[in-house]
Amino acid sequence: MNPPAVWFPAVRSESGTDIFTERLCAGLRDRGIRAEITWLPLRAEYLPWSLRPPGPPEWANVAHVNSWLHPRFLPRNLPIVSTLHACVHDPALSPYKRLAQRVYHSAWIKRLEAANLCRAKRITAVSRYTARAAEAAFGLQGIEIIHNGVDTDRFHPTERQAPNRPFRLLYVGNWNARKGVDLLGPVMQALGDDFELAYTADRNGVHEHYPLPPNCRNLGRLSGDILIAAYQQADALIFPSRLEGLPLTVLEAMACGLPVVAADTSSLSEVVEDGATGVLCPLDDQGAFSEAARTLRDNPLVWQQMRQASRLRAVTLFEEGLQIQHFLDLYGALLDSIPGLRHLNS
């Protein structure tokens, strides 16, 4: 049996799905697997007929796609693996959608996604929560769960004996209601001058619409080594998001040894072990977020133990190599299940 050779036709969305695709493709190449991404412009999502579908490379024997990729761009001569990064049809998401989003998701994306998943030979989801939501939305069974991964060699902690003074919280992510960013200002106001919040800017400048007290500091848009340094210099990640598929931000923070203070909702309990690698707070409970931050600040031993436990959990359960191996196993099983399948040009 020939090894998998994977083609990723993908819409450039400037989101976590791009990072997923780039990291998986690079990880496969590092293992000697031929893999390549063909990027499509964003209009491929909502105006697919304005683009000519790219032909798959002659060497490819598997196509791996995001579940939102329009079927127009799915190759007919390759088995397809489709990955669900989140389920926008989850009823829990409805309160955070604008009317236009609700119409777009129900009238367009759901039909598109249903056709995509129908064509797929294997369907994966990044979390159990996402799998359950998609199974309910589409009447599916047998979605395979492969958690997102993080490069724990690149994202790593530095030696720290004690937290900063003031205690430094970090928020990394976009700024919208689903992310719970409206809680950040009240929480930091309650915590006062003994705490500071370092936060990343929204790519569309939306962070400027949220009032924040003086103990909050804008880091701008971060990536690469500068982002890793921000994790390493912080004392804890604050993540009040109300709904997540499986957040790369939390995995990166844990790999850098940060305790995580997050909402106890959606997939976050699959990542954060409450009381061990961080604190899971009741949804929208500003007081609980403030109290969790104070507990970490006032108990350096607990803080240090959570740092070590976060790093260990990231390495043990979410190391990028584990994710890549799971996909290699899936590709291999898929190719083995198709009698007579071979490289198209062999």
C-alpha positions in Angstrom: 0.0 0.0 0.0 1.3 3.4 -0.9 1.6 5.9 1.9 -0.9 8.7 2.1 -0.3 11.8 -0.1 -2.6 14.5 1.1 -4.1 17.5 -0.7 -5.7 20.3 1.3 -8.0 22.5 -0.8 -8.9 25.3 1.7 -10.5 28.7 1.9 -8.3 31.3 3.4 -10.5 32.6 6.2 -7.9 34.3 8.5 -9.1 32.1 11.4 -8.0 29.1 13.5 -8.9 26.7 10.7 -6.1 28.2 8.6 -3.7 27.6 11.5 -5.0 24.0 11.8 -4.4 23.3 8.1 -1.0 24.9 8.0 0.3 23.1 11.0 -1.1 19.7 10.0 0.3 20.0 6.5 3.7 21.0 7.9 3.7 18.2 10.4 2.9 15.6 7.7 5.8 16.9 5.6 8.1 16.7 8.6 7.2 12.9 8.7 8.1 12.5 5.0 4.4 12.5 3.8 3.7 14.5 0.7 1.2 17.2 1.5 0.2 20.5 -0.1 -2.3 23.3 0.5 -4.2 25.0 -2.4 -5.6 28.2 -0.9 -8.9 29.6 -2.2 -10.0 33.2 -1.6 -12.7 33.9 0.9 -15.3 34.4 -1.8 -15.1 30.7 -2.5 -17.3 30.3 0.6 -20.2 32.5 -0.5 -19.7 32.9 -4.3 -18.3 29.4 -5.2 -19.4 29.8 -8.8 -17.1 32.8 -9.3 -14.1 30.5 -9.2 -12.9 27.6 -11.3 -12.4 24.5 -9.1 -8.7 23.7 -8.8 -7.7 20.2 -10.0 -6.1 17.9 -7.4 -2.4 17.2 -7.8 -1.7 14.1 -9.7 0.3 12.6 -6.8 -2.5 13.0 -4.2 -4.5 10.0 -2.9 -6.5 11.8 -0.1 -8.2 15.2 0.0 -8.6 16.7 3.5 -11.0 19.6 3.8 -12.8 21.9 6.2 -16.5 20.9 6.5 -17.4 24.4 5.1 -15.7 23.8 1.8 -18.3 24.0 -1.0 -18.8 20.6 -2.8 -17.9 22.4 -6.0 -14.3 22.2 -4.8 -14.3 18.6 -3.7 -12.5 16.3 -6.1 -14.5 13.4 -7.4 -11.6 11.0 -7.9 -10.2 11.2 -4.3 -11.5 9.9 -1.0 -12.3 12.9 1.2 -11.7 13.5 4.9 -13.7 16.4 6.3 -13.0 18.1 9.6 -15.5 19.9 11.8 -13.8 22.8 13.7 -17.1 23.9 15.3 -20.8 23.5 14.8 -22.4 26.8 14.0 -25.8 25.1 14.0 -25.5 24.4 17.7 -28.6 26.0 19.4 -26.3 27.3 22.2 -24.7 29.6 19.6 -27.9 31.4 18.6 -27.8 34.1 21.2 -24.5 35.3 19.9 -25.5 35.6 16.2 -26.7 38.6 14.4 -29.8 38.2 12.2 -27.7 38.1 9.1 -25.5 35.4 10.5 -28.5 33.3 11.5 -29.9 33.5 7.9 -26.5 32.8 6.4 -25.9 29.8 8.5 -29.3 28.2 8.2 -30.0 29.0 4.6 -26.6 28.6 3.1 -23.9 27.0 5.3 -26.1 24.2 6.6 -26.9 23.0 3.1 -23.3 23.4 2.0 -22.0 21.6 5.0 -24.5 18.7 4.7 -23.4 18.1 1.1 -19.8 18.3 2.1 -20.2 15.7 4.9 -22.3 13.5 2.7 -19.4 13.2 0.2 -16.8 12.5 2.9 -15.5 9.0 3.5 -14.3 10.0 7.0 -15.5 12.8 9.3 -13.5 14.1 12.2 -14.2 16.7 14.8 -11.8 18.6 17.0 -13.7 17.9 20.3 -16.4 15.6 21.7 -18.6 18.6 22.2 -18.3 19.6 18.5 -19.0 16.0 17.4 -22.1 15.8 19.5 -23.4 19.1 18.2 -22.8 18.1 14.6 -24.4 14.6 15.1 -27.5 16.3 16.4 -27.6 18.9 13.6 -27.1 16.6 10.7 -28.3 13.2 12.1 -24.8 11.7 11.8 -23.1 8.9 13.6 -19.5 7.8 13.9 -17.7 11.1 13.8 -14.1 10.5 14.9 -12.6 12.8 17.4 -9.1 14.1 16.9 -8.2 16.9 19.2 -6.3 19.9 18.0 -2.6 19.8 18.8 0.1 22.2 19.8 3.9 22.2 19.1 5.1 21.7 22.7 8.7 22.2 21.7 8.0 25.6 20.3 5.4 26.6 22.9 7.2 26.0 26.2 7.5 27.5 29.6 10.3 29.5 31.1 11.6 29.1 34.6 9.5 31.0 37.0 9.7 30.9 40.8 6.8 33.3 41.5 4.1 35.2 39.7 4.5 38.8 38.6 3.5 41.8 40.7 1.0 42.9 39.7 -0.3 39.5 38.8 -0.5 39.3 35.0 -3.5 37.9 33.2 -3.5 37.4 29.5 -6.3 37.3 26.9 -5.6 36.1 23.4 -8.4 36.0 20.8 -11.0 37.9 18.8 -13.4 40.3 20.4 -17.0 39.4 20.1 -19.9 38.4 22.4 -19.3 34.7 22.0 -15.8 35.1 23.3 -17.1 36.6 26.5 -14.9 39.7 26.2 -17.6 41.9 27.7 -16.6 40.3 31.1 -13.0 41.4 30.9 -13.6 45.0 31.9 -15.8 44.3 34.9 -13.5 41.5 36.1 -10.4 43.7 35.9 -12.3 46.6 37.5 -13.1 44.3 40.5 -9.5 43.0 40.7 -7.9 46.4 40.9 -4.3 47.6 40.8 -2.8 44.3 42.1 -3.7 42.7 38.7 -3.1 43.7 35.1 -4.5 42.3 31.9 -2.4 42.1 28.8 -4.6 41.5 25.7 -4.3 41.0 22.0 -6.0 43.4 19.6 -8.9 42.3 17.4 -8.0 42.1 13.8 -10.9 44.4 13.0 -10.3 46.8 15.9 -13.4 45.7 17.8 -11.5 45.7 21.1 -11.7 49.5 21.0 -15.5 49.3 21.5 -15.1 47.6 24.9 -14.5 49.9 27.9 -11.5 48.7 30.0 -10.0 50.0 33.2 -6.4 51.4 33.4 -5.0 48.1 34.5 -5.5 46.7 31.0 -2.8 46.9 28.3 -3.1 46.4 24.6 -0.4 44.2 23.1 -1.5 44.6 19.5 -1.7 41.8 17.0 0.8 39.0 17.9 2.1 35.9 16.2 5.1 33.7 16.1 7.8 34.1 18.8 6.3 37.3 20.1 3.1 35.5 20.9 5.0 32.8 22.6 6.9 35.4 24.7 3.5 36.9 25.7 2.4 33.5 27.1 5.7 33.0 28.9 5.6 36.4 30.5 2.0 36.0 31.8 0.9 34.3 35.0 -2.5 32.9 33.8 -4.7 32.9 30.8 -8.2 34.3 31.2 -10.6 32.8 28.7 -14.3 33.7 29.4 -15.5 32.3 26.0 -19.1 31.1 26.0 -18.7 28.5 23.2 -15.7 26.9 21.6 -14.9 24.0 19.2 -11.5 23.4 20.8 -9.5 26.6 21.3 -5.9 26.6 20.1 -5.2 29.6 22.4 -5.9 27.4 25.5 -3.6 24.6 24.2 -0.8 27.1 23.5 -1.1 28.7 26.9 -1.0 25.4 28.7 2.0 24.3 26.7 3.7 27.4 28.0 2.8 26.5 31.6 -0.1 28.8 32.2 -3.0 28.0 34.5 -6.2 28.7 32.6 -9.2 30.5 34.1 -12.1 29.7 31.7 -15.8 29.3 31.6 -17.1 25.8 32.3 -18.9 25.4 28.9 -18.7 23.6 25.6 -15.4 21.9 24.9 -13.3 23.7 27.6 -13.7 20.9 30.1 -12.0 18.6 27.6 -8.9 20.8 27.8 -8.8 22.4 31.3 -8.8 20.0 34.3 -10.7 22.0 36.9 -8.6 22.5 40.1 -5.5 20.9 38.5 -4.5 22.9 35.4 -6.8 25.9 36.0 -10.2 26.9 37.2 -13.5 26.4 35.3 -15.9 29.1 36.3 -19.7 29.1 36.0 -20.7 30.8 32.7 -20.8 34.6 32.9 -20.0 34.6 36.6 -17.8 37.7 36.9 -17.3 37.1 40.6 -16.0 33.5 40.0 -13.4 34.8 37.5 -12.2 37.4 39.9 -12.0 34.9 42.8 -10.1 32.4 40.7 -7.5 35.0 39.7 -7.1 36.0 43.4 -6.6 32.4 44.4 -3.8 32.0 42.0 -2.2 35.3 43.1 -2.5 34.5 46.8 -1.2 30.9 46.6 2.1 30.8 44.8 2.4 27.0 45.5 -0.9 26.3 43.9 0.0 28.6 41.0 3.3 26.7 40.5 1.6 23.3 40.7 -1.0 24.3 38.1 1.8 25.6 35.8 3.5 22.2 35.9 0.2 20.3 35.5 -0.8 22.5 32.6 2.4 21.8 30.8 2.2 18.1 31.5 -1.4 17.8 30.2 -0.5 19.7 27.0 2.5 17.4 26.4 0.6 14.2 27.3 -2.8 14.8 25.6 -2.4 17.6 23.0 1.1 17.4 21.7 1.0 18.0 17.9 2.7 14.8 17.1 -0.2 12.8 18.6 -2.7 14.7 16.4 -0.6 14.1 13.3 -0.3 10.4 14.1 -4.0 10.1 14.6 -4.5 11.6 11.1 -1.9 9.3 9.6 -3.7 6.3 11.1 -7.0 7.6 9.7 -5.6 8.2 6.2 -4.0 4.7 6.3 -7.3 3.0 7.4 -9.2 5.0 4.7 -6.9 3.9 1.9 -6.9 0.3 3.1 -10.7 0.3 3.0 -10.8 1.2 -0.7 -10.0 -1.9 -2.9 -7.5 -1.3 -5.6 -6.9 2.3 -4.7 -3.5 3.5 -5.8 -1.7 6.7 -6.7 -3.4 8.1 -9.8 -0.1 8.4 -11.7 1.7 5.3 -10.4 
